[in-house]
């Protein structure tokens, strides 16, 4: 399984806006362009998994190989729907992925 490339064009979706940070774990590669953008907008870079990362605590989601899709679903749930509870994020993400796989 390859690593997720976080670059200038997609870095905004991985920013934790309430903390003004981006968490870069061992499944991600952050490009120099993305680092420049983060520096310009004042977002801190934290190397390591986000504390309480919902996908890391969710066995159903952790088993799915497409980490980019999982990250996008979690990002949408947090930013657009205000879901922050780790268990709820896990449950909804699992349901969304199951629905997508059934199609």
C-alpha positions in Angstrom: 0.0 0.0 0.0 1.4 3.4 -1.0 1.6 6.5 1.0 -0.8 9.5 0.8 0.7 12.5 -1.0 -0.3 15.7 0.7 0.5 18.5 -1.7 -0.5 22.2 -2.3 -3.7 21.2 -4.1 -5.1 18.9 -1.4 -3.5 20.0 1.9 -6.5 22.1 3.0 -8.7 19.0 3.5 -6.2 17.5 6.1 -5.9 20.6 8.3 -7.5 20.4 11.7 -9.0 23.9 11.6 -10.1 24.1 15.2 -6.5 23.5 16.3 -4.7 25.3 13.4 -2.6 22.2 12.9 -2.0 19.4 10.5 -1.1 15.9 11.7 1.2 14.0 9.4 1.5 10.4 10.3 3.6 7.6 8.8 1.1 7.0 6.0 1.5 10.5 4.6 4.1 12.5 2.6 4.0 16.3 2.9 5.4 18.1 -0.2 7.5 21.3 0.0 4.7 23.2 -1.6 2.2 22.1 1.0 4.7 23.0 3.8 5.1 26.5 2.2 1.3 26.9 2.1 1.0 25.8 5.8 3.6 28.3 6.8 1.9 31.1 5.0 -1.5 30.5 6.6 0.0 29.8 10.1 -0.9 26.2 10.4 1.5 24.1 12.6 2.8 20.7 11.4 2.7 17.9 13.9 4.5 14.7 12.9 2.6 11.8 14.3 -1.0 10.6 14.5 -3.6 13.0 15.9 -4.5 12.1 19.5 -7.7 10.3 19.5 -7.6 9.7 15.7 -10.9 8.0 14.9 -9.7 5.8 12.1 -6.8 4.5 14.3 -9.3 3.5 17.0 -11.8 1.9 14.6 -10.9 -1.7 13.6 -13.5 -1.7 10.7 -12.0 1.4 9.2 -8.4 0.5 9.9 -8.8 -2.7 7.9 -9.7 -0.8 4.7 -6.7 -0.1 2.5 -7.8 3.2 1.1 -6.6 5.7 3.7 -7.1 8.7 1.4 -10.8 7.9 1.1 -11.2 7.4 4.9 -9.4 10.7 5.6 -11.8 12.5 3.2 -14.9 10.9 4.7 -13.7 11.8 8.3 -12.8 15.3 7.1 -16.3 15.9 5.6 -18.0 14.5 8.7 -16.0 16.8 11.0 -16.0 20.0 8.9 -19.4 19.8 7.3 -21.5 17.9 9.8 -19.7 18.8 13.1 -19.3 15.2 14.2 -16.3 15.0 16.6 -17.1 12.0 18.7 -14.5 9.3 17.8 -17.0 6.4 18.1 -19.6 8.2 16.0 -17.0 9.1 13.4 -16.0 5.4 13.3 -19.6 4.2 12.9 -20.6 6.6 10.2 -17.3 6.2 8.3 -17.8 2.4 8.4 -21.4 2.7 7.1 -20.3 5.1 4.3 -17.5 2.7 3.2 -19.8 -0.3 3.3 -22.3 1.6 1.1 -19.7 2.6 -1.4 -18.3 -1.0 -1.6 -21.8 -2.4 -2.2 -22.2 -0.3 -5.3 
